[in-house]
Amino acid sequence: MNPQPALVLTNGHLRDINAKTCHGLLRGSDRFTVLAVIDGKHAGSDAGSVLDGQERGIPVYESVESFFRSPPKEEPRVLVVGVAFPGGKLPDSARGDIGDALRRGLGVISGLHQLIGDDEEFSQLAQQHGVDLVDIRRPPSVSDLSFWNGSIYQAKAKRVAVLGTDCAIGKRTTCRFLLEACRTQGLATEMIYTGQTGWMQGYPHGLILDSLPNDFVSGELERAVVACDRELSPELILIEGQSALRNPSGPCGSELLLSTAAHGAILQHAPGRTFFVDQDPFDHRLPSAEKEVALILAYGVPVLAVTLHEEGMEPEALEGYRAHLEDKLGLPVVRPLVEGVGRILPTLRALL
């Protein structure tokens, strides 16, 4: 896959969890090379510095037009909508940059639930300038989808689901860290993506789970894992989680455990987060890591490790929590953004 040079639009959300698609692209993609981020709120900064304090040489511009005011070193080919706007709808404030990108001859790629290809203004501009509008959440034809059929039991690779206690909690990032660490240590490892960012990062096998009719989620998970196993012959397949088993606004995870016949799970938890995202008006509180480990075990799948999100806790307090939880569970408990995921690798080797 030859990465396409891209601009990524975050529309003032670069530092927010809503821009997790952009965050994933900044951390690495085989599908796109990020030339710049478009975000008026953080213009003039380095995108990596805004994300996590690590400069990546990717500048932030106020607008698409401001990017083109100086001749770019490399011409972008596409604009990627790198933020999940509330409700999956495109706000009016983002329309100008998308329109300007189309007028500049850039294709536009979006993972929003609102399909930009159905927008009359954007469709006309795309046709006038000979570029494509790509909605990666456009539901596929039912005739192209698969029911679960048990073929998963022929897959040879071990399967590990990377779940979380909430949405927007770092599951995909941890999954990518695990993938890179395993490969560095000589373990043939692949990742099944289940959301828009994974597609944008260019993993060869996966699905966009929330664009599918519910009847086909299990079958498409099975199909992706079996295809990965047959075509790439990995020793280990990591499966990216979505939302959380107990999230009342979108419970998800049992399919990843059961339909893929997972051999183990890794649980991502944010001990500093009290409520599920946007659920505080209903007093919907995150379960403890201990309770979620027990729930996953009730599905018949052992938890191999717990990984921690840094949000909402001071480092000293989080380190104390990590040590206590590790002692209580008898499992590796790690902070991926601080220490990496190397301490989990012996557990994965033992599984293999």
C-alpha positions in Angstrom: 0.0 0.0 0.0 1.4 3.4 -1.0 0.3 6.0 1.5 -1.6 9.0 0.2 -0.4 12.4 1.3 -3.2 13.9 3.3 -4.5 16.8 5.3 -6.5 15.9 8.4 -9.4 18.1 9.5 -10.1 18.3 13.3 -12.0 21.7 13.3 -10.9 22.8 16.8 -11.0 19.4 18.4 -7.3 18.3 18.0 -6.8 18.0 21.8 -10.2 16.3 22.4 -11.0 12.6 22.5 -13.4 13.3 19.6 -10.3 13.7 17.4 -9.2 10.1 18.1 -9.2 9.3 14.4 -6.6 12.1 13.9 -4.7 10.9 17.0 -4.5 7.4 15.4 -3.2 8.8 12.1 -0.6 10.9 13.9 0.7 7.7 15.7 1.0 5.9 12.3 -0.8 4.9 9.2 0.0 2.7 6.2 -2.9 4.3 4.2 -2.0 8.0 4.7 1.0 10.3 5.2 -0.2 13.2 7.3 1.3 16.4 5.9 -0.7 18.8 8.2 -3.6 19.1 10.5 -6.4 21.7 9.9 -7.5 23.1 13.2 -8.0 26.8 13.9 -7.8 26.5 17.6 -4.3 25.0 17.6 -2.9 26.7 14.5 0.9 27.3 14.6 1.5 24.3 16.8 3.1 20.9 16.1 0.3 18.4 16.0 2.3 15.8 18.0 3.0 18.3 20.7 -0.7 19.0 21.1 -1.5 15.3 21.1 1.0 14.0 23.7 3.9 16.4 24.0 6.0 14.6 21.3 6.9 16.7 18.3 6.2 14.8 15.0 7.1 17.6 12.5 3.4 17.8 11.5 2.2 21.5 11.5 -1.2 22.7 12.4 -2.9 25.2 10.1 -5.9 27.4 10.6 -7.6 26.3 7.4 -7.2 24.5 4.1 -6.6 27.8 2.4 -3.9 28.8 4.9 -2.0 25.6 4.1 -1.9 26.5 0.5 -0.8 30.1 0.9 2.8 28.9 0.8 3.8 26.3 -1.8 3.7 23.0 0.1 6.7 20.7 0.0 4.4 17.8 -0.9 1.0 18.2 -2.5 -1.8 16.5 -0.6 -4.2 14.3 -2.5 -7.0 14.0 0.1 -8.6 15.7 3.1 -9.4 13.2 5.9 -12.2 14.1 8.3 -10.2 13.2 11.5 -12.8 13.9 14.2 -16.0 12.2 15.3 -18.4 15.1 15.7 -21.2 14.6 18.3 -24.0 12.6 16.8 -21.9 11.7 13.8 -23.1 14.9 12.1 -21.0 17.4 10.2 -21.2 20.9 11.8 -21.7 23.9 9.5 -18.3 25.2 10.8 -16.5 22.4 9.0 -18.2 22.8 5.7 -15.9 25.6 4.5 -12.7 23.6 4.7 -14.3 20.6 3.0 -15.5 22.8 0.2 -12.1 24.4 -0.2 -10.4 21.1 -0.3 -12.7 19.9 -3.1 -12.0 23.1 -5.0 -8.3 22.5 -4.6 -8.7 19.1 -6.2 -8.5 17.0 -3.1 -10.7 14.0 -2.5 -12.4 13.8 0.9 -12.6 10.8 3.1 -15.0 10.7 6.0 -16.0 8.2 8.7 -19.0 10.2 9.9 -22.4 8.7 10.2 -23.7 11.6 8.1 -22.6 10.6 4.6 -20.9 13.5 2.8 -21.4 11.7 -0.6 -25.1 12.4 -0.2 -24.5 16.1 0.3 -25.6 18.0 -2.8 -23.1 20.8 -2.6 -20.2 18.5 -2.0 -21.3 16.1 -4.7 -21.4 18.9 -7.2 -18.0 20.2 -6.2 -16.5 16.7 -6.4 -17.9 16.1 -9.8 -16.7 19.5 -11.1 -13.2 18.9 -9.9 -12.9 15.2 -10.7 -12.3 13.9 -7.2 -14.0 11.3 -5.0 -16.0 11.5 -1.8 -15.4 8.4 0.2 -17.8 7.6 3.1 -16.2 4.6 4.9 -19.3 4.2 7.1 -21.6 3.8 4.1 -23.5 0.6 4.9 -22.4 -2.3 2.6 -25.0 -4.2 0.6 -26.5 -7.0 2.6 -25.7 -9.4 -0.3 -22.0 -8.8 0.5 -22.2 -9.6 4.2 -21.7 -12.9 6.0 -23.5 -14.8 8.7 -21.5 -16.5 11.4 -20.9 -20.1 10.2 -18.3 -21.7 12.6 -15.4 -21.4 10.2 -13.6 -19.6 13.1 -12.8 -23.0 14.6 -10.5 -23.7 11.7 -8.4 -20.6 12.4 -4.9 -21.5 13.6 -3.8 -18.2 15.2 -4.4 -17.4 18.8 -7.0 -14.6 19.2 -6.8 -11.9 21.8 -9.6 -9.2 22.1 -8.5 -5.8 23.4 -11.5 -4.6 25.3 -12.2 -1.5 27.5 -14.4 -0.4 30.3 -15.7 2.5 28.2 -15.5 4.1 24.7 -12.7 6.5 23.8 -10.4 5.0 26.4 -7.4 4.0 24.2 -8.2 0.5 23.1 -7.0 0.9 19.5 -3.8 2.7 20.6 -3.0 -0.1 23.1 -3.8 -2.6 20.4 -1.4 -0.9 18.0 1.3 -0.7 20.7 0.9 -4.5 21.3 1.1 -5.2 17.6 4.3 -3.2 17.2 5.9 -4.7 20.3 5.0 -8.3 19.3 6.5 -7.8 15.8 9.6 -6.3 17.2 10.1 -9.4 19.3 9.6 -11.7 16.3 6.0 -12.7 16.9 4.0 -12.9 13.7 1.1 -10.7 14.7 -1.8 -9.0 12.9 -4.7 -6.8 14.1 -8.3 -6.8 13.1 -9.7 -3.3 13.0 -13.3 -2.7 14.0 -13.7 1.1 13.5 -13.1 3.9 11.1 -9.6 4.8 12.4 -8.3 1.3 11.9 -9.4 1.4 8.3 -7.7 4.7 7.9 -4.5 3.4 9.5 -4.4 0.7 6.7 -4.7 -2.6 8.5 -5.6 -5.2 5.8 -8.3 -7.0 7.6 -11.3 -5.8 9.6 -14.7 -4.2 9.5 -16.5 -1.0 10.6 -18.7 -2.6 13.2 -21.2 0.2 13.7 -22.0 0.5 10.0 -23.4 -3.1 9.9 -26.8 -4.5 10.6 -26.6 -6.3 13.9 -27.4 -9.7 12.4 -24.1 -9.6 10.4 -21.7 -8.3 13.0 -20.7 -11.8 14.3 -20.3 -13.1 10.7 -18.2 -10.2 9.6 -16.0 -10.5 12.6 -15.5 -14.2 11.9 -14.9 -13.6 8.2 -12.2 -10.9 8.9 -10.4 -13.2 11.4 -10.5 -16.3 9.2 -9.3 -14.3 6.1 -6.4 -12.8 8.1 -5.5 -16.3 9.4 -5.6 -17.9 5.9 -3.9 -15.1 4.0 -1.2 -14.0 6.4 -0.7 -17.0 8.7 0.0 -15.1 11.9 0.8 -16.7 15.3 -1.4 -14.1 17.1 -4.4 -12.0 16.0 -5.3 -8.9 18.1 -8.9 -7.8 17.8 -9.7 -4.1 18.4 -12.6 -3.5 20.8 -15.4 -1.0 20.5 -17.3 0.8 23.3 -17.6 -1.5 26.4 -19.6 -4.5 27.6 -21.6 -2.4 30.1 -21.9 0.9 28.3 -25.6 1.6 28.2 -25.4 3.9 25.2 -23.8 1.2 23.1 -22.9 -2.1 24.7 -20.3 -4.0 22.7 -17.7 -6.7 23.3 -19.4 -10.0 23.7 -19.2 -10.6 19.9 -15.5 -10.0 20.0 -15.1 -12.7 22.7 -17.6 -15.3 21.5 -17.8 -14.9 17.7 -14.0 -14.9 17.3 -13.6 -17.7 19.8 -11.1 -15.5 21.6 -8.4 -17.3 23.7 -7.8 -14.3 25.9 -8.6 -10.6 26.5 -6.7 -7.5 27.5 -8.7 -4.9 29.3 -8.1 -1.1 29.0 -9.3 0.9 32.0 -9.3 4.5 33.1 -9.4 4.5 36.9 -9.6 8.3 36.9 -12.9 8.3 34.9 -16.0 8.1 37.0 -18.8 8.0 34.4 -19.2 6.5 31.0 -18.6 9.2 28.4 -21.6 11.5 28.3 -23.5 9.4 30.9 -22.9 11.4 34.0 -26.5 12.9 33.9 -27.8 9.4 34.4 -25.2 8.5 37.1 -23.9 5.6 34.9 -20.6 4.8 36.5 -17.7 2.8 35.1 -17.3 -0.6 36.7 -14.1 -1.3 38.5 -11.4 -3.2 36.7 -11.9 -6.1 39.0 -15.6 -6.4 38.2 -15.0 -6.2 34.5 -12.3 -8.9 34.6 -14.8 -11.1 36.4 -17.4 -10.4 33.7 -15.1 -11.3 30.9 -14.2 -14.5 32.7 -17.9 -15.3 33.0 -17.9 -15.4 29.2 -15.3 -18.1 29.4 -12.4 -15.9 28.3 -9.4 -15.3 30.6 -8.0 -11.7 31.0 -4.3 -11.7 30.3 -3.5 -8.2 31.4 -4.9 -4.8 32.3 -3.8 -1.6 30.6 -4.4 1.8 32.0 -5.5 5.1 30.5 -3.8 8.1 32.1 -6.8 10.4 32.1 -7.9 12.0 35.3 -5.2 10.9 37.7 -1.9 12.3 38.7 1.1 10.1 37.8 1.9 9.2 41.4 -1.7 8.2 42.3 -2.0 6.2 39.1 1.2 4.4 39.8 0.0 3.5 43.2 -3.3 2.2 41.8 -1.4 0.2 39.1 0.7 -1.6 41.8 -2.3 -2.3 44.0 -4.4 -3.7 41.1 -1.5 -5.8 39.9 -1.1 -7.3 43.3 -4.8 -7.9 43.7 -5.4 -9.5 40.3 -2.1 -11.3 39.9 -2.0 -10.0 36.3 0.4 -7.6 34.5 -1.1 -4.1 34.9 0.7 -1.6 32.6 0.6 2.1 31.6 1.1 1.9 27.8 1.8 5.6 27.2 4.4 5.7 29.9 6.1 2.3 30.0 5.0 0.6 26.7 3.5 -2.9 26.7 6.7 -5.0 27.0 5.6 -6.5 30.3 2.7 -8.1 28.6 4.7 -10.0 26.0 5.7 -13.0 28.2 2.0 -13.6 28.9 1.3 -13.5 25.1 4.2 -15.9 24.5 2.8 -18.3 27.1 -0.5 -18.2 25.3 1.2 -19.2 22.1 
